Amino acid sequence: MAVDKHYAYRPLFGTAIGPKHKWFAWFPVFTKTGWKFLVPVTRQRYQSKTYLFEPVTWWWNYE
């Protein structure tokens, strides 16, 4: 059975609502490999899932 390698990095309580795109980190951001500052990174917007008992929130996921 094949395993999606990218599945492990997706937030459990969120869904991607936009495409990944390159972005220049002009302020410090935390990625899965550590802090990045003043370098290009990839980011994607996520939204909390609707089955959670809280208002819908969104955040950026940096790589």
C-alpha positions in Angstrom: 0.0 0.0 0.0 1.4 3.4 -1.0 1.7 6.1 1.6 1.4 9.8 0.7 4.7 11.3 2.0 3.1 14.8 2.3 0.2 13.6 4.4 2.3 13.6 7.6 2.9 17.4 7.3 -0.8 18.4 6.9 -2.4 19.8 10.1 -4.9 17.4 11.7 -7.5 20.1 12.4 -7.2 22.1 9.2 -7.8 22.0 5.4 -5.8 23.8 2.7 -7.8 26.6 1.2 -5.3 28.0 -1.2 -2.3 26.9 -3.4 1.3 26.9 -2.2 3.3 29.9 -3.4 6.7 31.4 -2.9 7.0 34.2 -0.4 9.9 36.2 1.0 10.0 35.9 4.8 10.6 39.5 5.7 9.7 38.7 9.3 10.8 35.5 11.2 8.5 32.5 10.5 8.7 28.9 11.9 8.9 26.1 9.4 9.2 22.3 9.9 13.0 22.7 9.6 13.3 25.7 12.0 13.1 29.5 12.0 13.6 31.3 8.6 14.2 35.0 8.2 15.0 37.1 5.1 14.9 34.1 2.8 12.3 32.7 0.3 9.9 30.2 1.8 6.8 28.4 0.5 3.5 29.1 2.3 0.0 27.8 2.1 -3.2 29.1 3.8 -5.2 26.7 6.0 -8.6 26.9 7.6 -9.9 25.0 10.7 -12.3 22.2 9.9 -16.0 22.8 10.3 -16.6 19.9 12.8 -14.6 21.7 15.5 -16.7 23.5 18.1 -15.1 26.9 17.7 -15.2 29.8 15.2 -13.5 29.2 11.9 -9.9 30.4 12.0 -7.2 30.5 9.4 -3.4 30.4 9.5 -0.4 30.2 7.2 1.7 27.0 7.0 5.3 27.7 6.0 7.8 25.2 4.4 
